[in-house]
Amino acid sequence: MSSSNLDVSDYSADSTSSQTKRKRILVVGGTGQTGKHVVLQLLQRRHNVRAIVRSKERLYNQLDTVLPDSASNIHIVGRLQTTEASIHAMPQEELEKIVDGCDAVVVCLGHNLNFRGLFLPPRRLVTDSVQKLCSAIDVVNSNALEGKKPPTKMIVMGSDGVADPLGGDDRRKLSERVTLSLLSRLLIPHADNEAAASYMSSVSSVVPTSRMEWLVLRPTDLVNGSATKYDMFDKPTKGLFDGTKGGKTTRATVAQCMIDFVLTDELWESWKGKFPVVHDSMGGDVIVK
Ligand SMILES: NC(=O)c1ccc[n+]([C@@H]2O[C@H](COP(=O)([O-])OP(=O)(O)OC[C@H]3O[C@@H](n4cnc5c(N)ncnc54)[C@H](OP(=O)(O)O)[C@@H]3O)[C@@H](O)[C@H]2O)c1
């Protein structure tokens, strides 16, 4: 495990009042197709980022795929603190140290789409990692002076193929229910995302909301491209087999949306404790290239 740290904490150039204070955000899964956008967009907006990654080199390479030479730009990566570890196997005390001082935790973990990622352990990568993170937040914030620290925001990336465990979704067609039931049994990543959503739906009975608030963001079909304006729904609005014609969202938009949740308290208040679904707005303007 290794880490590099350039700690800068003052105020960012963001304009709205709830966004003016520079935040510190832990991103897990930052080397992924979505996580890299979260890391880069946060850094570009001059927030401090902690990232737990299995390979710092891979993280830097991924940042460069979004914005060439960003990984060698001290104005961007100067606020990035990386820890090389597999979060799944990380000692809990190490995790607590990394969580300590963070305003929010963003989880973009997912199983790699190869034989190892699909069929071999850790089968509960997302669920176990989320559980560890919630415990770490609980411990760290229970040590903080009561009332002095706002609850840490925990955002987990899921999918609109995963049902709201609180029962808020419309009943799907029989063919979709059969397919999803098969996926739960046969596909470890899908079962893991379901288990993680289920865990989050009842986490408030384990971690008091005075210490942690949460939401699970469920993107619809993911595509690559620039971030655009987006629409948020309280449940899936399209069928399982509709494809991108029923709605899609870019990974950069998903990143933007998660960052908006971190920075905009009004938005957070509307959606915390829920499982919002995000789509790119039809014909929406590009907001981040
Ligand atoms: N709504 C949709 O249509 C949709 C589509 C795709 C995904 N999703 C969900 O969204 C989430 C993120 O998707 P994505 O496509 O951005 O993910 P991704 O590109 O596959 O990235 C996965 C991330 O998880 C990390 N990871 C994988 N196995 C790990 C392990 N054993 N230990 C530690 N880290 C590990 C990877 O790190 P390394 O770089 O080290 O491997 C990477 O950072 C997933 O949960 C996925 O199920 C939703």
The ligand as an SDF file (V2000), in Angstrom:
LIG
                    3D

 48 52  0  0  0  0  0  0  0  0999 V2000
  -26.5360    1.4250  -15.7690 N   0  0  0  0  0  0  0  0  0  0  0  0
  -25.7560    0.7120  -16.5380 C   0  0  0  0  0  0  0  0  0  0  0  0
  -26.0640    0.4840  -17.6990 O   0  0  0  0  0  0  0  0  0  0  0  0
  -24.4510    0.2460  -16.0290 C   0  0  0  0  0  0  0  0  0  0  0  0
  -23.5650   -0.1740  -16.9770 C   0  0  0  0  0  0  0  0  0  0  0  0
  -22.3410   -0.5590  -16.5630 C   0  0  0  0  0  0  0  0  0  0  0  0
  -22.0310   -0.5530  -15.1940 C   0  0  0  0  0  0  0  0  0  0  0  0
  -22.9310   -0.1770  -14.2710 N   0  0  0  0  0  0  0  0  0  0  0  0
  -22.5540   -0.2450  -12.8380 C   0  0  0  0  0  0  0  0  0  0  0  0
  -21.8000    0.9040  -12.4960 O   0  0  0  0  0  0  0  0  0  0  0  0
  -20.6550    0.5720  -11.7030 C   0  0  0  0  0  0  0  0  0  0  0  0
  -19.3930    1.1390  -12.3690 C   0  0  0  0  0  0  0  0  0  0  0  0
  -19.3400    0.7730  -13.7210 O   0  0  0  0  0  0  0  0  0  0  0  0
  -18.0820    1.1490  -14.6650 P   0  0  0  0  0  0  0  0  0  0  0  0
  -18.3990    0.5970  -16.0050 O   0  0  0  0  0  0  0  0  0  0  0  0
  -17.7190    2.5720  -14.5070 O   0  0  0  0  0  0  0  0  0  0  0  0
  -16.9560    0.2560  -13.9580 O   0  0  0  0  0  0  0  0  0  0  0  0
  -15.5690   -0.3070  -14.5470 P   0  0  0  0  0  0  0  0  0  0  0  0
  -15.0630    0.5110  -15.6630 O   0  0  0  0  0  0  0  0  0  0  0  0
  -15.7160   -1.7740  -14.7940 O   0  0  0  0  0  0  0  0  0  0  0  0
  -14.6000   -0.0740  -13.2810 O   0  0  0  0  0  0  0  0  0  0  0  0
  -14.6570   -0.9180  -12.2060 C   0  0  0  0  0  0  0  0  0  0  0  0
  -13.7960   -0.3590  -11.0870 C   0  0  0  0  0  0  0  0  0  0  0  0
  -13.8130   -1.3170  -10.0200 O   0  0  0  0  0  0  0  0  0  0  0  0
  -12.4670   -1.6820   -9.7190 C   0  0  0  0  0  0  0  0  0  0  0  0
  -12.3560   -3.0890   -9.3590 N   0  0  0  0  0  0  0  0  0  0  0  0
  -12.7620   -4.1620  -10.0890 C   0  0  0  0  0  0  0  0  0  0  0  0
  -12.4830   -5.2950   -9.4300 N   0  0  0  0  0  0  0  0  0  0  0  0
  -11.8640   -4.9380   -8.2790 C   0  0  0  0  0  0  0  0  0  0  0  0
  -11.3310   -5.6660   -7.1750 C   0  0  0  0  0  0  0  0  0  0  0  0
  -11.3760   -7.0000   -7.1180 N   0  0  0  0  0  0  0  0  0  0  0  0
  -10.7580   -4.9650   -6.1700 N   0  0  0  0  0  0  0  0  0  0  0  0
  -10.7130   -3.6110   -6.1960 C   0  0  0  0  0  0  0  0  0  0  0  0
  -11.2110   -2.8640   -7.2130 N   0  0  0  0  0  0  0  0  0  0  0  0
  -11.7800   -3.5200   -8.2330 C   0  0  0  0  0  0  0  0  0  0  0  0
  -11.6780   -1.4470  -10.9890 C   0  0  0  0  0  0  0  0  0  0  0  0
  -10.3260   -1.3050  -10.6310 O   0  0  0  0  0  0  0  0  0  0  0  0
   -9.1300   -1.8530  -11.5910 P   0  0  0  0  0  0  0  0  0  0  0  0
   -8.9170   -0.7700  -12.6160 O   0  0  0  0  0  0  0  0  0  0  0  0
   -8.0010   -2.0040  -10.6690 O   0  0  0  0  0  0  0  0  0  0  0  0
   -9.5960   -3.1460  -12.2100 O   0  0  0  0  0  0  0  0  0  0  0  0
  -12.3340   -0.1660  -11.4870 C   0  0  0  0  0  0  0  0  0  0  0  0
  -11.8160    0.9480  -10.8210 O   0  0  0  0  0  0  0  0  0  0  0  0
  -20.6790   -0.9460  -11.6070 C   0  0  0  0  0  0  0  0  0  0  0  0
  -21.1840   -1.3260  -10.3530 O   0  0  0  0  0  0  0  0  0  0  0  0
  -21.6270   -1.4010  -12.6850 C   0  0  0  0  0  0  0  0  0  0  0  0
  -22.3270   -2.5630  -12.3560 O   0  0  0  0  0  0  0  0  0  0  0  0
  -24.1340    0.2510  -14.6580 C   0  0  0  0  0  0  0  0  0  0  0  0
  1  2  1  0
  2  3  2  0
  2  4  1  0
  4  5  1  0
  4 48  2  0
  5  6  2  0
  6  7  1  0
  7  8  2  0
  8  9  1  0
  8 48  1  0
  9 10  1  0
  9 46  1  0
 10 11  1  0
 11 12  1  0
 11 44  1  0
 12 13  1  0
 13 14  1  0
 14 15  2  0
 14 16  1  0
 14 17  1  0
 17 18  1  0
 18 19  2  0
 18 20  1  0
 18 21  1  0
 21 22  1  0
 22 23  1  0
 23 24  1  0
 23 42  1  0
 24 25  1  0
 25 26  1  0
 25 36  1  0
 26 27  1  0
 26 35  1  0
 27 28  2  0
 28 29  1  0
 29 30  1  0
 29 35  2  0
 30 31  1  0
 30 32  2  0
 32 33  1  0
 33 34  2  0
 34 35  1  0
 36 37  1  0
 36 42  1  0
 37 38  1  0
 38 39  2  0
 38 40  1  0
 38 41  1  0
 42 43  1  0
 44 45  1  0
 44 46  1  0
 46 47  1  0
M  CHG  2   8   1  16  -1
M  END
$$$$
